Amino acid sequence: MNFLVDLFNASSSSTFNNLATLTQANNKSPTLLIFLALGMLCGSDAIGGIYFDNYEIAKNVCSVGLVFIMFFGGFGTSWKTAKPVIAPSILMSTVGTLITAGLVGVFCSLVFGIGWIEGMLIGSVVASTDAASVFAILRSRKLNLKGGLAPILEIESGSNDPVAYMMTIIFMSLLSGSGDVSIPVMLAKQLIFGLGIGALLGKITAFILRKVDFKIEGLYPIFVVAVGLLSYGLTEWVGGNGYLSVYLTGIIVGNSKIKHKKSLVHFLDGISWLMQIMIFFCLGLLSFPSKFGTVILPALAISAFLIFVARPIATFGILSWFKFPIKQQIFISWVGLRGAASIVFAIFAMTGDAVLQYDIFHIIFIVALISVSLQGTLLPTMAGISGLPNRRFQFFNWLSGLLWVS
């Protein structure tokens, strides 16, 4: 009987999800925030009454979702358009992520009186930006960005998750006190296997899609999905960075001359949205609003420091070298939304062997909630103040180059 009730609640929430999507056009709140709220409403602390506190299940579900999001992030990155801004983009996704994590880690250690390793773990978890949230908002508000900002934001948001993930794993190992863990060896394996397997599978997949005729067009999306899962699973199995691998595989396949590319773009876009909805709903379901009171102050402090100090320092410290206008740097700094990836990495921390002084999951949950609601809602306003949007809706036209076929 309880199962039927839970099934009814889940079905009802799916209906509300569809309604949320339909009302987004007239709503300034980000759509993904609505899915997060629906998950909270269905949870044990709200009207839904679905009790769910299994971090391990949530970790596995969200990991699968991130694989598809990362793969489409790579697949949708046009190398031709991204090439002119590749240097600042890569520096933002690597050095910028390290700077952000370091500043937040030092802040947490000094202000909250916790050990520097746990502080750096919190900084690592919250260091990456959320591409899904950024582009969902830009699309829904019909904003087209000048100055090649779209590819910069796409590359940074799509490629900084593997960096944050790698740092999270490293500091989890340090905090757990595992004596047999060699950080240099772990770092080398993460990069070598992540890059090697991702590149190899990308090349093989592109070759197969060019040369092999599957006869049935519907088999192409299935094959690509299998490749994405294989890229992540194989790399993780040998100790590499699975998210780096799947992102690189997506880049190589997406920038190759393959058959049925247009249909693959639409399919992967739909799957990516489905995974985003699933992740945000699952994270909302996993949260317990009754615990917010114990972590609200640390979460507010981290949010304020992240938005107004850490992210601006990282952005200005890197982009100033490339002579970006001040207004563009301000906007890029503001667009550094924290979302699903940060919360998922917090779940990784909760399922590890490390003993944590703070409830990292609920802290990061509130940080992401504030980021998506505050920064996301004001993002169109900030774009207008910075004078960045064009009048006509041409956003993502730079992706049109992906739609040619051999």
N, C-alpha and C positions, 0 to 999 in steps of 0.2 A: 504493500500500500504506500509506504514512504517513497518507494522508487517511482510509482506512478505520479505521486505529488511532485517529486523533483522533476520528472519528465515534463509534466504540465507547466511547471514554472520555467523550465528551460525553453519550451516551445513558445510560451508567452513572451519571454525575453527576446527570442528571435523575431517575433512580430514587431516588438518595440524597436528592435535594431533597424528593421526596414523603415519604420516610421521616422526614426531618427535621421536616417539617410535622406529621406524625402524632405524633411524640414530643414536640413542643413543650409539650403540655398538662402533661406530667410533668417538664418540664425548665425550670429557672430561667434558663437562658441564653437570650438573645433569639434568635428564629428567624433573623433576618437575619444575625446573627453566624455562624450555622451555614452559611449560603449563602456568606458571605465566606470561611470556612475551607475549604469544598469547592472554591471557585475556586483557592485557594492550593494545595490538595492535587493539583489537576489540572494545575498549572503546571509549568514546566520545572525548578524547583528541588525538586519533590516527586515523588510516585509516578506522577502522570499523565503527565508528560513532554511536555506540550503547550507548545511554545515560542511565546510571544506577548509582543512588546514594542513593538507599534505603537500609540503614543499617539494618533495621528490617528484610527485606526479606533475605538479605545476612546472617544475624545472624541465622535465622531459617534453611536455606539451609545448612549452614556450621555445625550447631549443629547436624543435622541428619547425615551428613557425618562423623563427629567425633565419633558418636555413633558406627558406623560400624568399623571404624579404631581402636577404643579402644577395642571393643569386640574381633576383630581378634588379637589384641595385646595380650590380655589375653589368648585367645584360643591357640595361638601359643607359649605360654610360657610353656616349659617343666619343671615341678617341679623337676623331677629327676635330670636334668642337672643343674637347677638353685639353688638347695638346697645348694651345697658347697659354693656358692657366694651370698647367700641370704642376709646376714648381710650387707656387703658393698653396695650391690645393693639398698636395702631398705633405708639405710642411705643416699646414694647419691640422691635418689628420694624424700626424705623428708627433712632431715637436709640440704643436699646440695642445694635443691631448696630454702629453707628458707634463707640460707646464701647468695645465689646469689641475691635473691629478696631484701634482706636487704642492701647489698652493693650497688646495682644499685640504690635503692631508696635513700640512703644517698647521693650518687654521684649526682643524678638528683637534689635533694633538695639544695645541696651546690653550684653546678656549675650553674644551671639555675635559682636559686633564687625562686623556687616554694615552696609551702607548703609541709611539710613532708608527709602528707597523699597522695597528688597527686604523689609525688616522689615514695612512696611505691606502689602506684597503678601501675605506669609504671614498677617498678621493679617486681611486681607480674605478670604482663601480659607477661613479657619477660623472666620469670624465668625457664620455662619448656623447655626441649629439644625436638626435633622433630624426632620421631622414623622412620617415613615414609621416610624422606629425608636421614637419615643415612643409612638405609638398602637398599634403592633403589640404592644408590651410591656404597655400598659395593658389592651388587649383580652384578650391571652392570660392575664393574671393576674386578669382579672375585677374590675378596680378601677373604682369609680364615685367621681368627685371632687366634693366639696362646694364651695360658695361660687362656682359659676360658673367654676371653673378650667379645665374642659374647653374652652370656647370661647376663653378667653385663650390657652391653649397651641396650639389649632388655628390661630388667626389669626396668632399670632406665628411659629410654625414654618412656616406656609404662605406668609407674605408677606415673610419676611426673606431668602429666597433671591434674589429680584430685587435687593435692596439689596446683598447680598454680591457678586453677579455684577457689578453695575455698578461697585463699587469695585475688583473684581479687574481688570476691563477697563481702568479708568482707570490703575491703578498698573502694569499691564503695558505700557501705552502710554508712561508716563513712564520706565519702566525700559529700554525699547527705544531711547529717545532719539530718537523720531520727531519731527523738527522741524516737520512740517506738522500736528501734532495739537494742536487747541485743546480743552483740558479743559472749559471752560464750554460750548462748542458741543456736544461729545460728551455732556456731562451733560444738556443741554437736549434733544438728540435722543433720548436714552435715555428720558427721562421723557415728553416730548410724544408721540412716536410710540407708546411703550409704552402709555400711558394712552388716547390717542386711538383707535388701532386696536383695542385690546382692548375699549373701551367700544362702539365702532361695531359690531364683529362680534358682540359679545354681544347688543346690541339687535336687530340684523338676524336673528340665529339664533333668539332667543326669539320674534320675530314669525313667522318661518317655521314653527317648531315648533308655534305656536298655530294658525296659519291653514291650513297645508298638510296634507293627508291623504296620507301616503305609501302607503296601502293595505296595504303589507307592514310589519309591526312591526319586523322585523329591519333595515330600512333606517334606522331612527332612530339606533341606535348608530353605524352607519357614517357617517351624516351628521355626528354630533357629533364623531367622531374626526377627520373631514376638517376640520371647523371649528377644532378644537384645533391641528392641524398648520398650517393656513392662518394662524391668529393668530400663531403663533410664527415661521413662515417669512417671512411678509410683513413683519412688524415688524423682524426681523433684517436683511432685505434692504434696508430703507430706513435702517438704522442705529439702530433703537430697541432697547428692552429686551424681547426676546422672551418671557422668563419672566414679566415684569410683565404683558405683554399677555395671555398665555394664562391667567394666574391671574385677571385681571379679567374676561376673557370667561367663565371658569368661574363666577365669583361671580354675574354678571348672568343667565346662563342657568339656573343652579341655583336662583336665587331668583325665577324667573318661573313663571307658570302655563303649563306645557307638557304635552303629551300623553306618556303612557308614562313619567312621571318615575321611578316605582318601579323599572321594569325598567332604566332608564338608570343609576340609582344602583348597582344590583347589577352591571351590566355594567362600569361605570367602576371600581368597587371591585375587581373581578377583574382588569381590565387594569392597574390601579395596582399590585396585588400582583405580577403577572407582570413588570412593568417593574422593580419593586424587586428581585425575584429576579435578573433579568437583569443589572441594574447591579451588585449586590453580587458576583455570580458573576464578571462581567467584570473588575471591579476586583481581585478576588482572583487571577484568572488573570494579570492584568497585573503584579502585584507579584512581586518577587524577594526571598524571605526571606534569601538570602545577603547582600543589601545592608543588612539591618536593623542590623547591627553598627556601621556607620559613621554611622548617624543616630539610634540609640536614645537617646543622652543628650540631644540637642536635643529629640527628640520627647517624652521624659519630662518635661523641664523645661517645655515649652510646655503639655503636658497638665495638669501640676500648677498652673501659673500660671492657665491658663484656667478650670479647675474651681474652684479655691479663692480666686482673686483677681479676675480680670477679669469673669467671669460674675456673681459676687455683687455687685461694685461696680455693674455695669450694672443688675442687678435691683433692688437696694435703693435705688439712686439715682433710679429712676423710680417704682417701686410705692409707696415710702414717701409720696410726695405724694398718693396716692390712698387712704391709710389702710388698706392691706392688712395683715392680721395678720402678725406676724413669722414664724409657722409656715408660712403660705402662701408668703411670700417665699422662705423657705429651700427649700421644695419646688420652687417655680418655678425657682429658681436651679439646683437639682440636676438638673432635667429638661432642662436645656440640652444635650442630647446632640448630638455631632457625628457625621455619618454620610456617606451617599453624596454629597450635594451638595458638601460640602467637598472630598472626594476628586476629584470631577469637575472642580471649579474648579481644583484643583491640576493636573489634566491640561491644562486650558486654559493654565495658566502654563508648563507644560513644552513645549507646542506653539507657543508664541509666539516672537517674535524676541529676547526679552530674554535676556541672559546671566546665569545664576543661579549664585550661589556655593554654594548648598546644593541637595541633591536634594529639592525640595519635595514631590514626589509621595509618596516613601516616608516622609518626615516626617509629612505629613498623614495618610497611610494608618495609621501607628502611632497617631497622635493619635485618629483615629476608632475604631480598634480598641480602644484603652484606654477611650474614652468609652462605646462601646456595651457593652463587657464589664463595666466597673466600674460606671458610672452606671446602665446598663440593668439589670444584675443586682440592684443595691441599690435600684432605684427603688420596688418594692413595700414594702421595709423603711422607706425614707424616708417614704413615704406613711403607713405605719402609725405611725411615730414622730411625724409631724406631726398625726396624728389626722384625716386628710382623707378616707379612703375610707368610703363607706357600706357597710353589711353586705350589702345586696342588690345583685345585679349589674344596674345600670341604665345602665351607661356607654354614651354615645352616644345616649341617648334624646332628647337635645336636637336630634339630627339628624332625628327622626321628622317634624318639621314640613316637611321637604323632600319627603315622600312623597305629599303631596296632589297631585291632578291636576285640571285644569280640567274 
